[in-house]
Amino acid sequence: MASDDQPVPVFPKPVTLRDVAARAGVSVATASKALNGQGRMTAETR
């Protein structure tokens, strides 16, 4: 148990594929294909 004088460490939430897709403005499938080097897409999307 942590004492009152020491803060409890807070770990950030891991970034998910859904987070990446939302930030890029693409679907989860498109983000997955871009990260894995699969599928055909424009350089702008990639």
N, C-alpha and C positions, 0 to 999 in steps of 0.2 A: 504494500500500500504506500502511496506517495505521501510524503509529509506536506504540511501546508505551506512551507517556505520554498518548495521546489515546484515549478510548473510541470504539468503533465504534458509530455510531447504530443504535438498534433501533427499527424502525417497527412499530406494532401491526398485527395482522391486520385487514383491513377487515371490517366487519359485513356478514353476508349475510342474505338473506331468510329462510333457514333459521334463523339465529340469532334474528331478530326473532320468527318464529313460535314457536320453542321457548320464548323468554322470555315470550311472551304466552299460551302454552298453547293455541295454535290450530294448524291445519294450515298448510302453506306456501301452499296455494291460498287459504285464508281470509285470510291475512296479505296476500297479493298483491292480492286483491279490495278489501280495506279500504284499502290504500295507494293504489290506483288509482281509488277511488271507484266501484267496480263491484259488482254483486251486491246482494242483499238480506240484511241482517243487523241484528241488534239494535244499539242504541246502545252497549250494554255491550260487545259484541264489537268494534265499530268503535273 
